[in-house]
């Protein structure tokens, strides 16, 4: 897996055989701005652009998580845009986070338990 958002985005775009100019047009971005992102000269764009990219790239759920996680790098507040939205829209999430922390719950095990329950 590529370790920067720009490299990952370029790989995904190439896998779909989208030209830089064509993909930029599809998502409403200038080709030069998209090129700067892919080359690591600029940070990932806003959530609106990220969502447009995901729609055009047709990525699976786990890839979307990675996409958002890589996009957070270099941001002033390194929280993935989709997670920021979840946190701010659901008032119970901060309480849940505090309870997880105060009860020393292993988050990785919690995720595994949830995944097992969804199968």
C-alpha positions, -999 to 999 in steps of 0.1 A, spaced: 0 0 0 14 34 -9 21 55 22 9 89 11 -25 101 0 -12 115 -33 6 83 -43 -24 62 -33 -48 84 -52 -26 82 -83 -25 45 -81 -63 43 -78 -67 67 -107 -43 47 -128 -61 15 -120 -93 29 -134 -74 42 -164 -84 78 -157 -62 105 -171 -52 132 -147 -71 158 -167 -102 136 -172 -104 127 -135 -99 163 -125 -128 173 -147 -150 145 -133 -145 158 -97 -146 195 -106 -109 202 -98 -82 218 -119 -57 194 -133 -28 214 -118 -43 212 -83 -49 174 -87 -13 170 -100 0 189 -69 -20 166 -46 -7 135 -63 29 148 -62 26 156 -25 29 193 -30 -5 199 -15 -25 182 12 -56 162 4 -86 183 -5 -119 189 14 -143 161 23 -166 172 -6 -138 165 -31 -128 133 -13 -164 121 -16 -164 129 -53 -132 110 -58 -145 80 -40 -177 80 -61 -157 81 -93 -132 55 -82 -159 31 -69 -138 19 -39 -148 -8 -15 -156 1 22 -121 -8 36 -104 11 9 -126 41 17 -114 40 53 -78 39 42 -85 67 17 -99 90 44 -71 80 68 -44 88 43 -61 121 35 -59 133 71 -21 134 70 -7 169 69 -39 185 81 -38 209 111 -61 185 130 -52 150 118 -87 135 120 -101 119 89 -129 140 74 -155 113 76 -147 107 113 -149 145 120 -184 144 106 -194 114 127 -180 129 159 -197 163 154 -231 149 143 -235 122 170 -234 137 205 -229 103 221 -196 96 203 -174 117 227 -190 100 257 -184 66 241 -147 75 235 -143 86 271 -159 54 284 -136 33 262 -106 52 276 -117 51 313 -125 14 312 -93 5 294 -111 -12 266 -88 -25 239 -101 -8 208 -86 -33 183 -104 -62 202 -136 -42 202 -134 -37 165 -128 -74 160 -158 -83 182 -180 -59 162 -168 -73 129 -174 -109 141 -210 -99 151 -216 -85 116 -208 -117 98 
